[in-house]
Amino acid sequence: MGKEMGELRVLGISKIKTQKDNVKRVLVKSSPSIDVWFNNLVGESFNVLGVNNYDKSVKICINEELKIYGWLPLEYCKTN
């Protein structure tokens, strides 16, 4: 399964291509983790690939080369 790091969960590897047209973007305004690696995400903007059932987090691609995806709680991001 995925690897959990703070509230940002790494979901694993996916080879599914995502549509780039009319994609919503979010900007990470604060880190959901005390992990230094996740602090580097602050200020970065990401395509929103999905929203969870309760509209509390969005799915983002953290690393396109490695196909690493994660769920980012909405309290840590603002829409672009």
Biopython code that builds the backbone (N, CA, C, O; Angstrom):
import numpy as np
from Bio.PDB.StructureBuilder import StructureBuilder

atoms = [
    (1, "MET", "N", (0.808, -1.189, 0.000)),
    (1, "MET", "CA", (0.000, 0.000, 0.000)),
    (1, "MET", "C", (0.848, 1.248, 0.000)),
    (1, "MET", "O", (2.009, 1.194, -0.405)),
    (2, "GLY", "N", (0.316, 2.367, 0.438)),
    (2, "GLY", "CA", (1.047, 3.632, 0.438)),
    (2, "GLY", "C", (1.907, 3.780, 1.671)),
    (2, "GLY", "O", (1.822, 2.982, 2.605)),
    (3, "LYS", "N", (2.719, 4.786, 1.667)),
    (3, "LYS", "CA", (3.600, 5.069, 2.790)),
    (3, "LYS", "C", (3.129, 6.368, 3.421)),
    (3, "LYS", "O", (3.022, 7.382, 2.731)),
    (4, "GLU", "N", (2.844, 6.362, 4.719)),
    (4, "GLU", "CA", (2.329, 7.555, 5.374)),
    (4, "GLU", "C", (3.452, 8.410, 5.920)),
    (4, "GLU", "O", (4.369, 7.917, 6.575)),
    (5, "MET", "N", (3.365, 9.709, 5.637)),
    (5, "MET", "CA", (4.325, 10.676, 6.166)),
    (5, "MET", "C", (3.517, 11.871, 6.624)),
    (5, "MET", "O", (3.092, 12.681, 5.799)),
    (6, "GLY", "N", (3.298, 11.998, 7.906)),
    (6, "GLY", "CA", (2.435, 13.069, 8.394)),
    (6, "GLY", "C", (1.036, 12.845, 7.840)),
    (6, "GLY", "O", (0.566, 11.710, 7.759)),
    (7, "GLU", "N", (0.374, 13.935, 7.457)),
    (7, "GLU", "CA", (-0.965, 13.797, 6.897)),
    (7, "GLU", "C", (-0.935, 13.640, 5.395)),
    (7, "GLU", "O", (-1.961, 13.361, 4.774)),
    (8, "LEU", "N", (0.246, 13.820, 4.801)),
    (8, "LEU", "CA", (0.360, 13.690, 3.355)),
    (8, "LEU", "C", (0.752, 12.258, 3.061)),
    (8, "LEU", "O", (1.884, 11.859, 3.334)),
    (9, "ARG", "N", (-0.156, 11.482, 2.511)),
    (9, "ARG", "CA", (0.058, 10.062, 2.316)),
    (9, "ARG", "C", (0.543, 9.797, 0.898)),
    (9, "ARG", "O", (-0.087, 10.225, -0.069)),
    (10, "VAL", "N", (1.647, 9.102, 0.776)),
    (10, "VAL", "CA", (2.129, 8.706, -0.544)),
    (10, "VAL", "C", (1.307, 7.503, -0.982)),
    (10, "VAL", "O", (1.279, 6.477, -0.302)),
    (11, "LEU", "N", (0.637, 7.638, -2.121)),
    (11, "LEU", "CA", (-0.291, 6.598, -2.551)),
    (11, "LEU", "C", (0.365, 5.504, -3.362)),
    (11, "LEU", "O", (-0.179, 4.405, -3.472)),
    (12, "GLY", "N", (1.532, 5.785, -3.936)),
    (12, "GLY", "CA", (2.202, 4.763, -4.722)),
    (12, "GLY", "C", (2.408, 5.209, -6.156)),
    (12, "GLY", "O", (2.299, 6.391, -6.480)),
    (13, "ILE", "N", (2.704, 4.250, -6.999)),
    (13, "ILE", "CA", (3.065, 4.540, -8.379)),
    (13, "ILE", "C", (1.873, 4.297, -9.297)),
    (13, "ILE", "O", (1.174, 3.291, -9.169)),
    (14, "SER", "N", (1.648, 5.220, -10.217)),
    (14, "SER", "CA", (0.551, 5.085, -11.164)),
    (14, "SER", "C", (1.045, 5.454, -12.552)),
    (14, "SER", "O", (1.825, 6.394, -12.709)),
    (15, "LYS", "N", (0.595, 4.719, -13.554)),
    (15, "LYS", "CA", (0.989, 5.021, -14.931)),
    (15, "LYS", "C", (-0.144, 5.694, -15.690)),
    (15, "LYS", "O", (-0.053, 5.892, -16.901)),
    (16, "ILE", "N", (-1.215, 6.049, -14.977)),
    (16, "ILE", "CA", (-2.368, 6.671, -15.622)),
    (16, "ILE", "C", (-2.028, 8.116, -15.983)),
    (16, "ILE", "O", (-1.529, 8.872, -15.150)),
    (17, "LYS", "N", (-2.299, 8.483, -17.216)),
    (17, "LYS", "CA", (-2.078, 9.867, -17.661)),
    (17, "LYS", "C", (-3.247, 10.718, -17.179)),
    (17, "LYS", "O", (-4.387, 10.255, -17.152)),
    (18, "THR", "N", (-2.965, 11.957, -16.799)),
    (18, "THR", "CA", (-4.032, 12.850, -16.354)),
    (18, "THR", "C", (-4.294, 13.900, -17.422)),
    (18, "THR", "O", (-3.394, 14.280, -18.170)),
    (19, "GLN", "N", (-5.522, 14.359, -17.483)),
    (19, "GLN", "CA", (-5.877, 15.412, -18.432)),
    (19, "GLN", "C", (-5.315, 16.726, -17.929)),
    (19, "GLN", "O", (-5.420, 17.036, -16.742)),
    (20, "LYS", "N", (-4.721, 17.499, -18.821)),
    (20, "LYS", "CA", (-4.126, 18.778, -18.436)),
    (20, "LYS", "C", (-5.063, 19.948, -18.734)),
    (20, "LYS", "O", (-4.776, 21.073, -18.326)),
    (21, "ASP", "N", (-6.178, 19.713, -19.437)),
    (21, "ASP", "CA", (-7.097, 20.794, -19.798)),
    (21, "ASP", "C", (-8.030, 21.127, -18.645)),
    (21, "ASP", "O", (-8.558, 20.234, -17.983)),
    (22, "ASN", "N", (-8.227, 22.421, -18.410)),
    (22, "ASN", "CA", (-9.154, 22.900, -17.374)),
    (22, "ASN", "C", (-8.883, 22.270, -16.012)),
    (22, "ASN", "O", (-9.812, 21.881, -15.304)),
    (23, "VAL", "N", (-7.629, 22.175, -15.657)),
    (23, "VAL", "CA", (-7.258, 21.571, -14.383)),
    (23, "VAL", "C", (-7.188, 22.664, -13.325)),
    (23, "VAL", "O", (-6.617, 23.730, -13.558)),
    (24, "LYS", "N", (-7.765, 22.394, -12.175)),
    (24, "LYS", "CA", (-7.656, 23.333, -11.064)),
    (24, "LYS", "C", (-6.298, 23.149, -10.412)),
    (24, "LYS", "O", (-5.731, 22.056, -10.426)),
    (25, "ARG", "N", (-5.784, 24.229, -9.842)),
    (25, "ARG", "CA", (-4.482, 24.160, -9.180)),
    (25, "ARG", "C", (-4.621, 24.643, -7.743)),
    (25, "ARG", "O", (-5.481, 25.465, -7.427)),
    (26, "VAL", "N", (-3.759, 24.116, -6.882)),
    (26, "VAL", "CA", (-3.699, 24.580, -5.498)),
    (26, "VAL", "C", (-2.271, 24.984, -5.185)),
    (26, "VAL", "O", (-1.320, 24.466, -5.770)),
    (27, "LEU", "N", (-2.136, 25.912, -4.261)),
    (27, "LEU", "CA", (-0.836, 26.365, -3.788)),
    (27, "LEU", "C", (-0.709, 25.912, -2.341)),
    (27, "LEU", "O", (-1.601, 26.168, -1.532)),
    (28, "VAL", "N", (0.386, 25.245, -2.007)),
    (28, "VAL", "CA", (0.599, 24.787, -0.635)),
    (28, "VAL", "C", (1.006, 25.995, 0.202)),
    (28, "VAL", "O", (2.036, 26.616, -0.060)),
    (29, "LYS", "N", (0.189, 26.332, 1.220)),
    (29, "LYS", "CA", (0.480, 27.514, 2.031)),
    (29, "LYS", "C", (1.207, 27.173, 3.323)),
    (29, "LYS", "O", (1.885, 28.028, 3.892)),
    (30, "SER", "N", (1.078, 25.949, 3.790)),
    (30, "SER", "CA", (1.831, 25.512, 4.967)),
    (30, "SER", "C", (1.989, 24.003, 4.886)),
    (30, "SER", "O", (1.259, 23.329, 4.160)),
    (31, "SER", "N", (2.943, 23.485, 5.633)),
    (31, "SER", "CA", (3.240, 22.059, 5.549)),
    (31, "SER", "C", (2.392, 21.258, 6.527)),
    (31, "SER", "O", (2.235, 21.656, 7.681)),
    (32, "PRO", "N", (1.841, 20.128, 6.073)),
    (32, "PRO", "CA", (1.072, 19.266, 6.963)),
    (32, "PRO", "C", (1.963, 18.361, 7.806)),
    (32, "PRO", "O", (1.460, 17.492, 8.520)),
    (33, "SER", "N", (3.259, 18.549, 7.735)),
    (33, "SER", "CA", (4.183, 17.644, 8.413)),
    (33, "SER", "C", (5.376, 18.417, 8.956)),
    (33, "SER", "O", (5.714, 19.485, 8.446)),
    (34, "ILE", "N", (6.009, 17.878, 9.986)),
    (34, "ILE", "CA", (7.240, 18.490, 10.485)),
    (34, "ILE", "C", (8.437, 18.008, 9.684)),
    (34, "ILE", "O", (9.557, 18.474, 9.891)),
    (35, "ASP", "N", (8.200, 17.071, 8.766)),
    (35, "ASP", "CA", (9.263, 16.535, 7.921)),
    (35, "ASP", "C", (9.799, 17.626, 6.989)),
    (35, "ASP", "O", (9.021, 18.291, 6.304)),
    (36, "VAL", "N", (11.109, 17.811, 6.960)),
    (36, "VAL", "CA", (11.748, 18.849, 6.150)),
    (36, "VAL", "C", (11.396, 18.706, 4.676)),
    (36, "VAL", "O", (11.203, 19.708, 3.987)),
    (37, "TRP", "N", (11.310, 17.471, 4.184)),
    (37, "TRP", "CA", (10.998, 17.253, 2.775)),
    (37, "TRP", "C", (9.664, 17.883, 2.412)),
    (37, "TRP", "O", (9.540, 18.515, 1.363)),
    (38, "PHE", "N", (8.663, 17.717, 3.272)),
    (38, "PHE", "CA", (7.346, 18.279, 2.989)),
    (38, "PHE", "C", (7.332, 19.790, 3.131)),
    (38, "PHE", "O", (6.534, 20.463, 2.479)),
    (39, "ASN", "N", (8.207, 20.337, 3.977)),
    (39, "ASN", "CA", (8.293, 21.792, 4.091)),
    (39, "ASN", "C", (8.716, 22.404, 2.766)),
    (39, "ASN", "O", (8.387, 23.557, 2.487)),
    (40, "ASN", "N", (9.443, 21.649, 1.942)),
    (40, "ASN", "CA", (9.853, 22.134, 0.625)),
    (40, "ASN", "C", (8.668, 22.301, -0.326)),
    (40, "ASN", "O", (8.797, 22.966, -1.354)),
    (41, "LEU", "N", (7.521, 21.711, 0.000)),
    (41, "LEU", "CA", (6.338, 21.843, -0.850)),
    (41, "LEU", "C", (5.659, 23.196, -0.675)),
    (41, "LEU", "O", (4.889, 23.618, -1.538)),
    (42, "VAL", "N", (5.939, 23.886, 0.441)),
    (42, "VAL", "CA", (5.310, 25.176, 0.718)),
    (42, "VAL", "C", (5.697, 26.167, -0.371)),
    (42, "VAL", "O", (6.874, 26.320, -0.701)),
    (43, "GLY", "N", (4.694, 26.835, -0.923)),
    (43, "GLY", "CA", (4.924, 27.793, -1.993)),
    (43, "GLY", "C", (4.829, 27.183, -3.378)),
    (43, "GLY", "O", (4.782, 27.904, -4.375)),
    (44, "GLU", "N", (4.799, 25.847, -3.449)),
    (44, "GLU", "CA", (4.674, 25.163, -4.743)),
    (44, "GLU", "C", (3.198, 25.070, -5.124)),
    (44, "GLU", "O", (2.327, 25.034, -4.255)),
    (45, "SER", "N", (2.927, 25.033, -6.411)),
    (45, "SER", "CA", (1.555, 24.868, -6.859)),
    (45, "SER", "C", (1.431, 23.552, -7.617)),
    (45, "SER", "O", (2.346, 23.136, -8.327)),
    (46, "PHE", "N", (0.286, 22.913, -7.452)),
    (46, "PHE", "CA", (0.062, 21.579, -8.005)),
    (46, "PHE", "C", (-1.287, 21.503, -8.703)),
    (46, "PHE", "O", (-2.228, 22.205, -8.333)),
    (47, "ASN", "N", (-1.376, 20.644, -9.718)),
    (47, "ASN", "CA", (-2.665, 20.340, -10.335)),
    (47, "ASN", "C", (-3.486, 19.513, -9.361)),
    (47, "ASN", "O", (-2.951, 18.636, -8.683)),
    (48, "VAL", "N", (-4.782, 19.789, -9.290)),
    (48, "VAL", "CA", (-5.684, 18.988, -8.466)),
    (48, "VAL", "C", (-6.147, 17.812, -9.314)),
    (48, "VAL", "O", (-6.815, 17.994, -10.332)),
    (49, "LEU", "N", (-5.790, 16.612, -8.889)),
    (49, "LEU", "CA", (-6.142, 15.404, -9.638)),
    (49, "LEU", "C", (-7.436, 14.779, -9.149)),
    (49, "LEU", "O", (-8.046, 13.970, -9.848)),
    (50, "GLY", "N", (-7.855, 15.156, -7.943)),
    (50, "GLY", "CA", (-9.082, 14.610, -7.388)),
    (50, "GLY", "C", (-9.379, 15.242, -6.048)),
    (50, "GLY", "O", (-8.514, 15.868, -5.436)),
    (51, "VAL", "N", (-10.620, 15.072, -5.590)),
    (51, "VAL", "CA", (-11.052, 15.585, -4.293)),
    (51, "VAL", "C", (-11.664, 14.409, -3.555)),
    (51, "VAL", "O", (-12.387, 13.608, -4.147)),
    (52, "ASN", "N", (-11.374, 14.300, -2.242)),
    (52, "ASN", "CA", (-11.930, 13.150, -1.521)),
    (52, "ASN", "C", (-13.435, 13.310, -1.321)),
    (52, "ASN", "O", (-13.987, 14.379, -1.584)),
    (53, "ASN", "N", (-14.091, 12.267, -0.862)),
    (53, "ASN", "CA", (-15.551, 12.245, -0.735)),
    (53, "ASN", "C", (-16.115, 13.329, 0.164)),
    (53, "ASN", "O", (-17.248, 13.768, -0.034)),
    (54, "TYR", "N", (-15.349, 13.763, 1.139)),
    (54, "TYR", "CA", (-15.858, 14.730, 2.104)),
    (54, "TYR", "C", (-15.330, 16.135, 1.842)),
    (54, "TYR", "O", (-15.485, 17.018, 2.686)),
    (55, "ASP", "N", (-14.701, 16.356, 0.670)),
    (55, "ASP", "CA", (-14.135, 17.661, 0.296)),
    (55, "ASP", "C", (-13.187, 18.204, 1.358)),
    (55, "ASP", "O", (-13.161, 19.406, 1.621)),
    (56, "LYS", "N", (-12.407, 17.310, 1.968)),
    (56, "LYS", "CA", (-11.469, 17.747, 3.000)),
    (56, "LYS", "C", (-10.028, 17.709, 2.539)),
    (56, "LYS", "O", (-9.155, 18.274, 3.198)),
    (57, "SER", "N", (-9.762, 17.056, 1.421)),
    (57, "SER", "CA", (-8.393, 17.005, 0.906)),
    (57, "SER", "C", (-8.420, 16.846, -0.609)),
    (57, "SER", "O", (-9.413, 16.417, -1.196)),
    (58, "VAL", "N", (-7.289, 17.210, -1.224)),
    (58, "VAL", "CA", (-7.166, 17.096, -2.672)),
    (58, "VAL", "C", (-6.001, 16.185, -3.006)),
    (58, "VAL", "O", (-5.009, 16.135, -2.278)),
    (59, "LYS", "N", (-6.127, 15.466, -4.110)),
    (59, "LYS", "CA", (-5.052, 14.589, -4.571)),
    (59, "LYS", "C", (-4.131, 15.403, -5.471)),
    (59, "LYS", "O", (-4.585, 16.063, -6.406)),
    (60, "ILE", "N", (-2.829, 15.351, -5.179)),
    (60, "ILE", "CA", (-1.841, 16.064, -5.987)),
    (60, "ILE", "C", (-0.728, 15.097, -6.377)),
    (60, "ILE", "O", (-0.530, 14.066, -5.735)),
    (61, "CYS", "N", (-0.013, 15.442, -7.426)),
    (61, "CYS", "CA", (1.163, 14.674, -7.828)),
    (61, "CYS", "C", (2.370, 15.380, -7.231)),
    (61, "CYS", "O", (2.683, 16.508, -7.611)),
    (62, "ILE", "N", (3.047, 14.724, -6.302)),
    (62, "ILE", "CA", (4.180, 15.315, -5.596)),
    (62, "ILE", "C", (5.433, 15.261, -6.452)),
    (62, "ILE", "O", (6.233, 16.197, -6.453)),
    (63, "ASN", "N", (5.602, 14.169, -7.176)),
    (63, "ASN", "CA", (6.789, 14.003, -8.019)),
    (63, "ASN", "C", (6.369, 13.300, -9.302)),
    (63, "ASN", "O", (6.047, 12.112, -9.293)),
    (64, "GLU", "N", (6.375, 14.052, -10.415)),
    (64, "GLU", "CA", (5.897, 13.487, -11.676)),
    (64, "GLU", "C", (6.803, 12.392, -12.214)),
    (64, "GLU", "O", (6.320, 11.391, -12.743)),
    (65, "GLU", "N", (8.112, 12.571, -12.083)),
    (65, "GLU", "CA", (9.059, 11.558, -12.578)),
    (65, "GLU", "C", (8.857, 10.221, -11.893)),
    (65, "GLU", "O", (8.833, 9.176, -12.544)),
    (66, "LEU", "N", (8.712, 10.257, -10.571)),
    (66, "LEU", "CA", (8.555, 9.026, -9.796)),
    (66, "LEU", "C", (7.099, 8.603, -9.667)),
    (66, "LEU", "O", (6.804, 7.555, -9.094)),
    (67, "LYS", "N", (6.186, 9.415, -10.199)),
    (67, "LYS", "CA", (4.747, 9.143, -10.118)),
    (67, "LYS", "C", (4.301, 8.964, -8.667)),
    (67, "LYS", "O", (3.605, 8.004, -8.335)),
    (68, "ILE", "N", (4.710, 9.897, -7.812)),
    (68, "ILE", "CA", (4.303, 9.859, -6.405)),
    (68, "ILE", "C", (3.128, 10.817, -6.224)),
    (68, "ILE", "O", (3.208, 11.997, -6.567)),
    (69, "TYR", "N", (2.036, 10.282, -5.678)),
    (69, "TYR", "CA", (0.830, 11.064, -5.456)),
    (69, "TYR", "C", (0.537, 11.122, -3.969)),
    (69, "TYR", "O", (0.951, 10.240, -3.216)),
    (70, "GLY", "N", (-0.176, 12.158, -3.541)),
    (70, "GLY", "CA", (-0.543, 12.256, -2.140)),
    (70, "GLY", "C", (-1.820, 13.050, -1.968)),
    (70, "GLY", "O", (-2.254, 13.760, -2.875)),
    (71, "TRP", "N", (-2.418, 12.921, -0.792)),
    (71, "TRP", "CA", (-3.615, 13.689, -0.449)),
    (71, "TRP", "C", (-3.191, 14.822, 0.464)),
    (71, "TRP", "O", (-2.570, 14.592, 1.502)),
    (72, "LEU", "N", (-3.524, 16.047, 0.079)),
    (72, "LEU", "CA", (-3.162, 17.233, 0.849)),
    (72, "LEU", "C", (-4.423, 17.808, 1.482)),
    (72, "LEU", "O", (-5.347, 18.187, 0.762)),
    (73, "PRO", "N", (-4.486, 17.884, 2.825)),
    (73, "PRO", "CA", (-5.664, 18.459, 3.481)),
    (73, "PRO", "C", (-5.877, 19.904, 3.025)),
    (73, "PRO", "O", (-4.916, 20.664, 2.898)),
    (74, "LEU", "N", (-7.133, 20.284, 2.779)),
    (74, "LEU", "CA", (-7.444, 21.618, 2.272)),
    (74, "LEU", "C", (-6.982, 22.734, 3.201)),
    (74, "LEU", "O", (-6.715, 23.845, 2.744)),
    (75, "GLU", "N", (-6.884, 22.457, 4.489)),
    (75, "GLU", "CA", (-6.438, 23.499, 5.421)),
    (75, "GLU", "C", (-5.000, 23.932, 5.153)),
    (75, "GLU", "O", (-4.568, 24.975, 5.644)),
    (76, "TYR", "N", (-4.258, 23.147, 4.385)),
    (76, "TYR", "CA", (-2.863, 23.476, 4.091)),
    (76, "TYR", "C", (-2.672, 24.079, 2.704)),
    (76, "TYR", "O", (-1.538, 24.310, 2.286)),
    (77, "CYS", "N", (-3.750, 24.335, 1.993)),
    (77, "CYS", "CA", (-3.571, 24.865, 0.642)),
    (77, "CYS", "C", (-4.573, 25.966, 0.355)),
    (77, "CYS", "O", (-5.590, 26.108, 1.034)),
    (78, "LYS", "N", (-4.257, 26.741, -0.671)),
    (78, "LYS", "CA", (-5.206, 27.733, -1.165)),
    (78, "LYS", "C", (-5.291, 27.567, -2.669)),
    (78, "LYS", "O", (-4.319, 27.171, -3.312)),
    (79, "THR", "N", (-6.460, 27.870, -3.234)),
    (79, "THR", "CA", (-6.641, 27.662, -4.665)),
    (79, "THR", "C", (-5.984, 28.777, -5.446)),
    (79, "THR", "O", (-5.918, 29.919, -4.990)),
    (80, "ASN", "N", (-5.504, 28.439, -6.617)),
    (80, "ASN", "CA", (-4.870, 29.400, -7.533)),
    (80, "ASN", "C", (-5.904, 29.928, -8.492)),
    (80, "ASN", "O", (-5.587, 30.752, -9.350)),
]
sb = StructureBuilder()
sb.init_structure("model")
sb.init_model(0)
sb.init_chain("A")
sb.init_seg("    ")
for serial, (resi, resn, name, xyz) in enumerate(atoms, 1):
    if name == "N":
        sb.init_residue(resn, " ", resi, " ")
    sb.init_atom(name, np.array(xyz, "f"), 0.0, 1.0, " ", f" {name:<3s}", serial, name[0])
structure = sb.get_structure()
